[in-house]
Amino acid sequence: RALQCRPGDIGLAGIKDMKAITYQFCTLRNIDVKRAQRPIMDERITLSDFVPVTNFLLDRGRLIGNQFEITLRNLRQIERLEEDDRPSSWKERAVPVRSSHLDAMVERVAKHGFLNYYGEQRVG
């Protein structure tokens, strides 16, 4: 709407997470660079680094890959208080994560990956 164009004139290769700070390459068809550089009234969106290209429009899925930097804060892990073998008698509490446990989890993700779940928080 801000660019006063049809949705089909904006080419995006992927979808974005609404709860993240992200950037994405996009293509604009039939939109003059000066028009694209005008301020957009939505402060959550910034268009920059324009490179003129002709006869090319990004399609969803046309990605080489993604890069992520994930910040984890206030990590906790569950610690069992009693060593009774009956699960019904287990008592647990959350404690600050031990570095050895964190290292093991990072190694597990590096070896096996993780589910790439996306749902309502993803847009595009």
Salt bridges, closest charged atoms under 4 A:
ASP9 OD1 - ARG6 NH2 3.01
ASP9 OD1 - ARG29 NE 3.19
ASP42 OD2 - ARG44 NH2 2.71
ASP59 OD2 - ARG62 NH2 2.94
GLU79 OE1 - ARG93 NH2 2.75
ASP84 OD2 - ARG86 NH2 2.66
